[in-house]
Amino acid sequence: MLGNNKFKKTFIKKSDTLRSQEDQKLQKAKQFPIQNLFSGSLKRTGNALIGCCPFHEDKKPSFAVYPETNTWYCFTELVGGDSISFYMKLKSVDFQTALGALAGD
């Protein structure tokens, strides 16, 4: 019985360490500046950076990046999110691929 309890403690410690590493990776990816991923030009308007949306044909700028919250929004598609969702949509990749790329893996 003692050996089993020791196994549980070791497993929990490793599990907590892995969870902590994943949380750090997630936070690092979310902090990656969206404007550094954007290949077009952005113009500051108040608290936002405005430009043409990279996801559709855009004759009039409909895309905004909010540096204070590191979020984005397309007013034509009515979709937005954080740096991870931007990378996923921009590169057509899954969450884990985007997470690894933005966290520097």
N, CA, C and O atoms as CSV, one atom per row, in Angstrom:
chain,resi,resn,atom,element,x,y,z
A,1,MET,N,N,0.822,-1.190,0.000
A,1,MET,CA,C,0.000,0.000,0.000
A,1,MET,C,C,0.867,1.254,0.000
A,1,MET,O,O,0.516,2.233,-0.658
A,2,LEU,N,N,1.973,1.254,0.708
A,2,LEU,CA,C,2.860,2.406,0.772
A,2,LEU,C,C,3.446,2.706,-0.606
A,2,LEU,O,O,3.525,3.866,-1.010
A,3,GLY,N,N,3.852,1.668,-1.323
A,3,GLY,CA,C,4.414,1.848,-2.664
A,3,GLY,C,C,3.407,2.489,-3.615
A,3,GLY,O,O,3.772,3.334,-4.431
A,4,ASN,N,N,2.159,2.094,-3.512
A,4,ASN,CA,C,1.112,2.645,-4.354
A,4,ASN,C,C,0.924,4.134,-4.083
A,4,ASN,O,O,0.752,4.917,-5.017
A,5,ASN,N,N,0.955,4.530,-2.808
A,5,ASN,CA,C,0.811,5.921,-2.417
A,5,ASN,C,C,1.982,6.747,-2.956
A,5,ASN,O,O,1.797,7.879,-3.404
A,6,LYS,N,N,3.183,6.174,-2.909
A,6,LYS,CA,C,4.373,6.866,-3.426
A,6,LYS,C,C,4.234,7.082,-4.934
A,6,LYS,O,O,4.614,8.133,-5.450
A,7,PHE,N,N,3.696,6.096,-5.630
A,7,PHE,CA,C,3.472,6.217,-7.070
A,7,PHE,C,C,2.501,7.361,-7.368
A,7,PHE,O,O,2.734,8.155,-8.280
A,8,LYS,N,N,1.426,7.441,-6.608
A,8,LYS,CA,C,0.432,8.496,-6.814
A,8,LYS,C,C,1.061,9.874,-6.619
A,8,LYS,O,O,0.810,10.781,-7.413
A,9,LYS,N,N,1.873,10.044,-5.576
A,9,LYS,CA,C,2.517,11.332,-5.321
A,9,LYS,C,C,3.466,11.700,-6.458
A,9,LYS,O,O,3.496,12.851,-6.894
A,10,THR,N,N,4.237,10.735,-6.939
A,10,THR,CA,C,5.171,10.987,-8.039
A,10,THR,C,C,4.401,11.331,-9.298
A,10,THR,O,O,4.773,12.262,-10.014
A,11,PHE,N,N,3.337,10.599,-9.581
A,11,PHE,CA,C,2.521,10.843,-10.767
A,11,PHE,C,C,1.899,12.236,-10.709
A,11,PHE,O,O,1.900,12.958,-11.706
A,12,ILE,N,N,1.372,12.612,-9.555
A,12,ILE,CA,C,0.749,13.927,-9.397
A,12,ILE,C,C,1.780,15.028,-9.590
A,12,ILE,O,O,1.483,16.027,-10.246
A,13,LYS,N,N,2.981,14.882,-9.043
A,13,LYS,CA,C,4.022,15.895,-9.206
A,13,LYS,C,C,4.392,16.055,-10.675
A,13,LYS,O,O,4.519,17.178,-11.163
A,14,LYS,N,N,4.566,14.942,-11.382
A,14,LYS,CA,C,4.901,15.011,-12.805
A,14,LYS,C,C,3.751,15.621,-13.591
A,14,LYS,O,O,3.974,16.419,-14.501
A,15,SER,N,N,2.536,15.256,-13.250
A,15,SER,CA,C,1.362,15.789,-13.917
A,15,SER,C,C,1.270,17.303,-13.707
A,15,SER,O,O,0.984,18.043,-14.648
A,16,ASP,N,N,1.510,17.764,-12.484
A,16,ASP,CA,C,1.481,19.192,-12.174
A,16,ASP,C,C,2.583,19.934,-12.925
A,16,ASP,O,O,2.364,21.050,-13.396
A,17,THR,N,N,3.751,19.336,-13.040
A,17,THR,CA,C,4.863,19.948,-13.759
A,17,THR,C,C,4.524,20.088,-15.236
A,17,THR,O,O,4.763,21.140,-15.829
A,18,LEU,N,N,3.969,19.041,-15.834
A,18,LEU,CA,C,3.577,19.086,-17.237
A,18,LEU,C,C,2.498,20.139,-17.473
A,18,LEU,O,O,2.547,20.884,-18.452
A,19,ARG,N,N,1.529,20.189,-16.570
A,19,ARG,CA,C,0.447,21.169,-16.676
A,19,ARG,C,C,1.020,22.581,-16.594
A,19,ARG,O,O,0.613,23.465,-17.348
A,20,SER,N,N,1.951,22.790,-15.690
A,20,SER,CA,C,2.589,24.096,-15.535
A,20,SER,C,C,3.359,24.483,-16.795
A,20,SER,O,O,3.312,25.635,-17.227
A,21,GLN,N,N,4.065,23.522,-17.379
A,21,GLN,CA,C,4.810,23.782,-18.615
A,21,GLN,C,C,3.855,24.125,-19.754
A,21,GLN,O,O,4.135,25.023,-20.548
A,22,GLU,N,N,2.744,23.426,-19.838
A,22,GLU,CA,C,1.757,23.703,-20.880
A,22,GLU,C,C,1.125,25.080,-20.672
A,22,GLU,O,O,0.892,25.808,-21.637
A,23,ASP,N,N,0.846,25.439,-19.418
A,23,ASP,CA,C,0.294,26.763,-19.121
A,23,ASP,C,C,1.270,27.863,-19.529
A,23,ASP,O,O,0.865,28.879,-20.093
A,24,GLN,N,N,2.562,27.660,-19.242
A,24,GLN,CA,C,3.578,28.642,-19.624
A,24,GLN,C,C,3.666,28.766,-21.140
A,24,GLN,O,O,3.787,29.869,-21.672
A,25,LYS,N,N,3.605,27.650,-21.824
A,25,LYS,CA,C,3.651,27.630,-23.286
A,25,LYS,C,C,2.438,28.375,-23.862
A,25,LYS,O,O,2.570,29.146,-24.812
A,26,LEU,N,N,1.271,28.142,-23.284
A,26,LEU,CA,C,0.050,28.796,-23.723
A,26,LEU,C,C,0.140,30.310,-23.518
A,26,LEU,O,O,-0.210,31.084,-24.409
A,27,GLN,N,N,0.606,30.720,-22.356
A,27,GLN,CA,C,0.730,32.157,-22.079
A,27,GLN,C,C,1.738,32.817,-23.009
A,27,GLN,O,O,1.505,33.929,-23.483
A,28,LYS,N,N,2.846,32.151,-23.272
A,28,LYS,CA,C,3.858,32.688,-24.180
A,28,LYS,C,C,3.272,32.858,-25.580
A,28,LYS,O,O,3.498,33.884,-26.220
A,29,ALA,N,N,2.532,31.877,-26.057
A,29,ALA,CA,C,1.913,31.945,-27.385
A,29,ALA,C,C,0.880,33.065,-27.452
A,29,ALA,O,O,0.817,33.786,-28.448
A,30,LYS,N,N,0.080,33.219,-26.416
A,30,LYS,CA,C,-0.944,34.266,-26.394
A,30,LYS,C,C,-0.328,35.661,-26.360
A,30,LYS,O,O,-0.957,36.625,-26.794
A,31,GLN,N,N,0.889,35.775,-25.852
A,31,GLN,CA,C,1.554,37.075,-25.774
A,31,GLN,C,C,2.293,37.448,-27.053
A,31,GLN,O,O,2.774,38.574,-27.177
A,32,PHE,N,N,2.394,36.520,-28.011
A,32,PHE,CA,C,3.082,36.828,-29.264
A,32,PHE,C,C,2.295,37.919,-29.982
A,32,PHE,O,O,1.112,37.729,-30.266
A,33,PRO,N,N,2.922,39.062,-30.285
A,33,PRO,CA,C,2.191,40.193,-30.871
A,33,PRO,C,C,1.590,39.871,-32.242
A,33,PRO,O,O,2.302,39.477,-33.166
A,34,ILE,N,N,0.287,40.044,-32.357
A,34,ILE,CA,C,-0.417,39.761,-33.596
A,34,ILE,C,C,0.124,40.619,-34.730
A,34,ILE,O,O,0.248,40.146,-35.860
A,35,GLN,N,N,0.445,41.871,-34.443
A,35,GLN,CA,C,0.936,42.747,-35.508
A,35,GLN,C,C,2.252,42.240,-36.099
A,35,GLN,O,O,2.592,42.597,-37.226
A,36,ASN,N,N,2.993,41.420,-35.365
A,36,ASN,CA,C,4.219,40.820,-35.901
A,36,ASN,C,C,3.920,39.679,-36.870
A,36,ASN,O,O,4.782,39.292,-37.659
A,37,LEU,N,N,2.719,39.147,-36.816
A,37,LEU,CA,C,2.298,38.081,-37.725
A,37,LEU,C,C,1.636,38.640,-38.982
A,37,LEU,O,O,1.540,37.954,-39.999
A,38,PHE,N,N,1.188,39.875,-38.906
A,38,PHE,CA,C,0.448,40.525,-39.983
A,38,PHE,C,C,1.415,41.011,-41.050
A,38,PHE,O,O,2.381,41.703,-40.729
A,39,SER,N,N,1.179,40.665,-42.314
A,39,SER,CA,C,2.133,41.017,-43.366
A,39,SER,C,C,1.789,42.308,-44.104
A,39,SER,O,O,2.628,42.825,-44.841
A,40,GLY,N,N,0.587,42.839,-43.929
A,40,GLY,CA,C,0.203,44.087,-44.585
A,40,GLY,C,C,0.557,45.294,-43.732
A,40,GLY,O,O,1.306,45.190,-42.761
A,41,SER,N,N,0.010,46.433,-44.111
A,41,SER,CA,C,0.254,47.635,-43.320
A,41,SER,C,C,-0.933,47.894,-42.391
A,41,SER,O,O,-2.089,47.655,-42.740
A,42,LEU,N,N,-0.612,48.380,-41.219
A,42,LEU,CA,C,-1.622,48.702,-40.212
A,42,LEU,C,C,-1.483,50.175,-39.848
A,42,LEU,O,O,-0.373,50.689,-39.706
A,43,LYS,N,N,-2.612,50.844,-39.699
A,43,LYS,CA,C,-2.626,52.261,-39.351
A,43,LYS,C,C,-3.284,52.431,-37.985
A,43,LYS,O,O,-4.370,51.907,-37.734
A,44,ARG,N,N,-2.605,53.174,-37.107
A,44,ARG,CA,C,-3.164,53.384,-35.766
A,44,ARG,C,C,-4.374,54.301,-35.860
A,44,ARG,O,O,-4.331,55.374,-36.462
A,45,THR,N,N,-5.467,53.832,-35.236
A,45,THR,CA,C,-6.692,54.608,-35.107
A,45,THR,C,C,-7.175,54.417,-33.677
A,45,THR,O,O,-7.759,53.384,-33.351
A,46,GLY,N,N,-6.938,55.395,-32.834
A,46,GLY,CA,C,-7.288,55.255,-31.416
A,46,GLY,C,C,-6.466,54.153,-30.782
A,46,GLY,O,O,-5.237,54.181,-30.846
A,47,ASN,N,N,-7.124,53.188,-30.172
A,47,ASN,CA,C,-6.446,52.063,-29.515
A,47,ASN,C,C,-6.211,50.878,-30.442
A,47,ASN,O,O,-5.658,49.860,-30.025
A,48,ALA,N,N,-6.630,51.008,-31.697
A,48,ALA,CA,C,-6.547,49.879,-32.627
A,48,ALA,C,C,-5.573,50.157,-33.763
A,48,ALA,O,O,-5.260,51.304,-34.079
A,49,LEU,N,N,-5.109,49.073,-34.364
A,49,LEU,CA,C,-4.338,49.124,-35.600
A,49,LEU,C,C,-5.258,48.571,-36.677
A,49,LEU,O,O,-5.725,47.437,-36.572
A,50,ILE,N,N,-5.523,49.362,-37.713
A,50,ILE,CA,C,-6.505,49.005,-38.730
A,50,ILE,C,C,-5.809,48.705,-40.056
A,50,ILE,O,O,-4.855,49.385,-40.434
A,51,GLY,N,N,-6.294,47.681,-40.755
A,51,GLY,CA,C,-5.751,47.330,-42.061
A,51,GLY,C,C,-6.704,46.446,-42.826
A,51,GLY,O,O,-7.796,46.126,-42.355
A,52,CYS,N,N,-6.278,46.054,-44.017
A,52,CYS,CA,C,-7.082,45.145,-44.833
A,52,CYS,C,C,-6.954,43.734,-44.270
A,52,CYS,O,O,-5.866,43.307,-43.883
A,53,CYS,N,N,-8.043,43.035,-44.229
A,53,CYS,CA,C,-8.080,41.692,-43.656
A,53,CYS,C,C,-7.297,40.706,-44.520
A,53,CYS,O,O,-7.479,40.673,-45.737
A,54,PRO,N,N,-6.436,39.912,-43.911
A,54,PRO,CA,C,-5.664,38.933,-44.668
A,54,PRO,C,C,-6.464,37.676,-45.046
A,54,PRO,O,O,-5.956,36.803,-45.750
A,55,PHE,N,N,-7.703,37.591,-44.581
A,55,PHE,CA,C,-8.487,36.376,-44.779
A,55,PHE,C,C,-9.484,36.449,-45.935
A,55,PHE,O,O,-10.074,35.434,-46.305
A,56,HIS,N,N,-9.678,37.636,-46.505
A,56,HIS,CA,C,-10.612,37.780,-47.625
A,56,HIS,C,C,-10.219,39.004,-48.441
A,56,HIS,O,O,-9.420,39.829,-47.996
A,57,GLU,N,N,-10.784,39.112,-49.634
A,57,GLU,CA,C,-10.564,40.282,-50.489
A,57,GLU,C,C,-11.128,41.494,-49.750
A,57,GLU,O,O,-12.283,41.494,-49.326
A,58,ASP,N,N,-10.318,42.501,-49.606
A,58,ASP,CA,C,-10.702,43.653,-48.801
A,58,ASP,C,C,-10.312,44.936,-49.533
A,58,ASP,O,O,-9.127,45.232,-49.683
A,59,LYS,N,N,-11.302,45.692,-49.987
A,59,LYS,CA,C,-11.030,46.967,-50.661
A,59,LYS,C,C,-10.985,48.119,-49.651
A,59,LYS,O,O,-10.308,49.126,-49.860
A,60,LYS,N,N,-11.706,47.944,-48.580
A,60,LYS,CA,C,-11.761,48.942,-47.510
A,60,LYS,C,C,-11.352,48.241,-46.215
A,60,LYS,O,O,-11.927,47.209,-45.872
A,61,PRO,N,N,-10.374,48.781,-45.494
A,61,PRO,CA,C,-9.892,48.093,-44.277
A,61,PRO,C,C,-11.025,47.687,-43.332
A,61,PRO,O,O,-11.845,48.509,-42.921
A,62,SER,N,N,-11.044,46.416,-43.007
A,62,SER,CA,C,-12.081,45.889,-42.112
A,62,SER,C,C,-11.481,45.055,-40.980
A,62,SER,O,O,-12.200,44.353,-40.270
A,63,PHE,N,N,-10.180,45.137,-40.820
A,63,PHE,CA,C,-9.461,44.292,-39.875
A,63,PHE,C,C,-8.828,45.167,-38.795
A,63,PHE,O,O,-8.244,46.207,-39.099
A,64,ALA,N,N,-8.944,44.752,-37.552
A,64,ALA,CA,C,-8.374,45.517,-36.450
A,64,ALA,C,C,-7.557,44.622,-35.531
A,64,ALA,O,O,-7.929,43.484,-35.242
A,65,VAL,N,N,-6.437,45.168,-35.083
A,65,VAL,CA,C,-5.622,44.531,-34.051
A,65,VAL,C,C,-5.650,45.480,-32.857
A,65,VAL,O,O,-5.464,46.688,-33.005
A,66,TYR,N,N,-5.881,44.923,-31.683
A,66,TYR,CA,C,-5.916,45.694,-30.444
A,66,TYR,C,C,-4.690,45.317,-29.612
A,66,TYR,O,O,-4.726,44.337,-28.869
A,67,PRO,N,N,-3.604,46.091,-29.733
A,67,PRO,CA,C,-2.345,45.730,-29.056
A,67,PRO,C,C,-2.457,45.604,-27.534
A,67,PRO,O,O,-1.765,44.781,-26.935
A,68,GLU,N,N,-3.306,46.397,-26.912
A,68,GLU,CA,C,-3.421,46.341,-25.446
A,68,GLU,C,C,-3.895,44.981,-24.951
A,68,GLU,O,O,-3.480,44.522,-23.888
A,69,THR,N,N,-4.766,44.339,-25.724
A,69,THR,CA,C,-5.285,43.029,-25.334
A,69,THR,C,C,-4.718,41.916,-26.213
A,69,THR,O,O,-4.988,40.736,-25.988
A,70,ASN,N,N,-3.929,42.305,-27.218
A,70,ASN,CA,C,-3.352,41.375,-28.194
A,70,ASN,C,C,-4.440,40.476,-28.794
A,70,ASN,O,O,-4.340,39.249,-28.810
A,71,THR,N,N,-5.484,41.155,-29.287
A,71,THR,CA,C,-6.587,40.464,-29.942
A,71,THR,C,C,-6.807,41.084,-31.322
A,71,THR,O,O,-6.290,42.160,-31.623
A,72,TRP,N,N,-7.577,40.394,-32.144
A,72,TRP,CA,C,-7.890,40.873,-33.490
A,72,TRP,C,C,-9.364,40.673,-33.773
A,72,TRP,O,O,-10.043,39.895,-33.104
A,73,TYR,N,N,-9.856,41.403,-34.798
A,73,TYR,CA,C,-11.254,41.255,-35.189
A,73,TYR,C,C,-11.419,41.660,-36.647
A,73,TYR,O,O,-10.852,42.663,-37.080
A,74,CYS,N,N,-12.185,40.893,-37.403
A,74,CYS,CA,C,-12.559,41.232,-38.770
A,74,CYS,C,C,-14.033,41.645,-38.749
A,74,CYS,O,O,-14.906,40.853,-38.395
A,75,PHE,N,N,-14.293,42.899,-39.134
A,75,PHE,CA,C,-15.652,43.424,-39.103
A,75,PHE,C,C,-16.498,42.934,-40.277
A,75,PHE,O,O,-17.721,43.068,-40.249
A,76,THR,N,N,-15.876,42.376,-41.295
A,76,THR,CA,C,-16.624,41.806,-42.421
A,76,THR,C,C,-17.072,40.385,-42.101
A,76,THR,O,O,-18.234,40.033,-42.304
A,77,GLU,N,N,-16.146,39.571,-41.600
A,77,GLU,CA,C,-16.459,38.171,-41.286
A,77,GLU,C,C,-17.071,37.994,-39.902
A,77,GLU,O,O,-17.598,36.928,-39.582
A,78,LEU,N,N,-17.002,39.044,-39.080
A,78,LEU,CA,C,-17.500,39.005,-37.699
A,78,LEU,C,C,-16.827,37.895,-36.901
A,78,LEU,O,O,-17.484,37.117,-36.211
A,79,VAL,N,N,-15.510,37.842,-37.012
A,79,VAL,CA,C,-14.722,36.831,-36.318
A,79,VAL,C,C,-13.456,37.497,-35.763
A,79,VAL,O,O,-12.941,38.459,-36.332
A,80,GLY,N,N,-12.979,36.969,-34.663
A,80,GLY,CA,C,-11.768,37.513,-34.058
A,80,GLY,C,C,-11.222,36.548,-33.030
A,80,GLY,O,O,-11.722,35.434,-32.873
A,81,GLY,N,N,-10.195,36.987,-32.334
A,81,GLY,CA,C,-9.619,36.126,-31.311
A,81,GLY,C,C,-8.269,36.610,-30.853
A,81,GLY,O,O,-7.967,37.802,-30.910
A,82,ASP,N,N,-7.448,35.668,-30.394
A,82,ASP,CA,C,-6.119,35.981,-29.877
A,82,ASP,C,C,-5.059,35.622,-30.916
A,82,ASP,O,O,-5.386,35.290,-32.055
A,83,SER,N,N,-3.802,35.689,-30.522
A,83,SER,CA,C,-2.714,35.399,-31.466
A,83,SER,C,C,-2.744,33.950,-31.939
A,83,SER,O,O,-2.362,33.663,-33.073
A,84,ILE,N,N,-3.191,33.038,-31.084
A,84,ILE,CA,C,-3.244,31.628,-31.470
A,84,ILE,C,C,-4.297,31.417,-32.554
A,84,ILE,O,O,-4.030,30.756,-33.558
A,85,SER,N,N,-5.479,31.970,-32.360
A,85,SER,CA,C,-6.531,31.805,-33.377
A,85,SER,C,C,-6.152,32.518,-34.672
A,85,SER,O,O,-6.483,32.038,-35.756
A,86,PHE,N,N,-5.460,33.659,-34.579
A,86,PHE,CA,C,-5.007,34.357,-35.781
A,86,PHE,C,C,-4.023,33.490,-36.562
A,86,PHE,O,O,-4.151,33.347,-37.779
A,87,TYR,N,N,-3.052,32.916,-35.876
A,87,TYR,CA,C,-2.062,32.063,-36.527
A,87,TYR,C,C,-2.733,30.841,-37.148
A,87,TYR,O,O,-2.409,30.456,-38.271
A,88,MET,N,N,-3.661,30.235,-36.424
A,88,MET,CA,C,-4.365,29.056,-36.939
A,88,MET,C,C,-5.088,29.387,-38.236
A,88,MET,O,O,-5.006,28.634,-39.206
A,89,LYS,N,N,-5.792,30.509,-38.254
A,89,LYS,CA,C,-6.561,30.905,-39.431
A,89,LYS,C,C,-5.627,31.331,-40.569
A,89,LYS,O,O,-5.863,30.990,-41.728
A,90,LEU,N,N,-4.581,32.067,-40.241
A,90,LEU,CA,C,-3.645,32.574,-41.248
A,90,LEU,C,C,-2.890,31.444,-41.945
A,90,LEU,O,O,-2.721,31.464,-43.164
A,91,LYS,N,N,-2.437,30.460,-41.166
A,91,LYS,CA,C,-1.608,29.367,-41.695
A,91,LYS,C,C,-2.386,28.078,-41.963
A,91,LYS,O,O,-1.825,27.102,-42.459
A,92,SER,N,N,-3.670,28.078,-41.635
A,92,SER,CA,C,-4.519,26.880,-41.781
A,92,SER,C,C,-3.911,25.679,-41.062
A,92,SER,O,O,-3.725,24.610,-41.643
A,93,VAL,N,N,-3.608,25.887,-39.780
A,93,VAL,CA,C,-3.030,24.825,-38.964
A,93,VAL,C,C,-3.894,24.586,-37.739
A,93,VAL,O,O,-4.778,25.383,-37.425
A,94,ASP,N,N,-3.633,23.480,-37.046
A,94,ASP,CA,C,-4.380,23.162,-35.833
A,94,ASP,C,C,-3.792,23.901,-34.623
A,94,ASP,O,O,-2.756,24.559,-34.713
A,95,PHE,N,N,-4.482,23.769,-33.511
A,95,PHE,CA,C,-4.113,24.469,-32.281
A,95,PHE,C,C,-2.693,24.127,-31.826
A,95,PHE,O,O,-1.910,25.026,-31.520
A,96,GLN,N,N,-2.359,22.848,-31.780
A,96,GLN,CA,C,-1.041,22.427,-31.286
A,96,GLN,C,C,0.081,22.962,-32.166
A,96,GLN,O,O,1.132,23.341,-31.650
A,97,THR,N,N,-0.114,23.001,-33.472
A,97,THR,CA,C,0.892,23.535,-34.384
A,97,THR,C,C,1.081,25.023,-34.147
A,97,THR,O,O,2.212,25.507,-34.087
A,98,ALA,N,N,-0.013,25.745,-34.012
A,98,ALA,CA,C,0.061,27.180,-33.740
A,98,ALA,C,C,0.726,27.442,-32.394
A,98,ALA,O,O,1.566,28.334,-32.272
A,99,LEU,N,N,0.355,26.678,-31.407
A,99,LEU,CA,C,0.931,26.831,-30.064
A,99,LEU,C,C,2.454,26.634,-30.109
A,99,LEU,O,O,3.206,27.425,-29.538
A,100,GLY,N,N,2.884,25.603,-30.773
A,100,GLY,CA,C,4.317,25.332,-30.887
A,100,GLY,C,C,5.049,26.421,-31.633
A,100,GLY,O,O,6.139,26.823,-31.227
A,101,ALA,N,N,4.470,26.907,-32.716
A,101,ALA,CA,C,5.125,27.949,-33.516
A,101,ALA,C,C,5.236,29.260,-32.739
A,101,ALA,O,O,6.277,29.915,-32.780
A,102,LEU,N,N,4.186,29.643,-32.042
A,102,LEU,CA,C,4.176,30.917,-31.317
A,102,LEU,C,C,4.970,30.860,-30.009
A,102,LEU,O,O,5.491,31.877,-29.551
A,103,ALA,N,N,5.058,29.687,-29.423
A,103,ALA,CA,C,5.795,29.538,-28.163
A,103,ALA,C,C,7.270,29.254,-28.392
A,103,ALA,O,O,8.045,29.158,-27.441
A,104,GLY,N,N,7.659,29.119,-29.663
A,104,GLY,CA,C,9.060,28.928,-29.981
A,104,GLY,C,C,9.541,27.497,-29.923
A,104,GLY,O,O,10.732,27.259,-29.722
A,105,ASP,N,N,8.651,26.537,-30.093
A,105,ASP,CA,C,9.054,25.122,-30.082
A,105,ASP,C,C,9.582,24.695,-31.431
A,105,ASP,O,O,9.967,23.539,-31.606
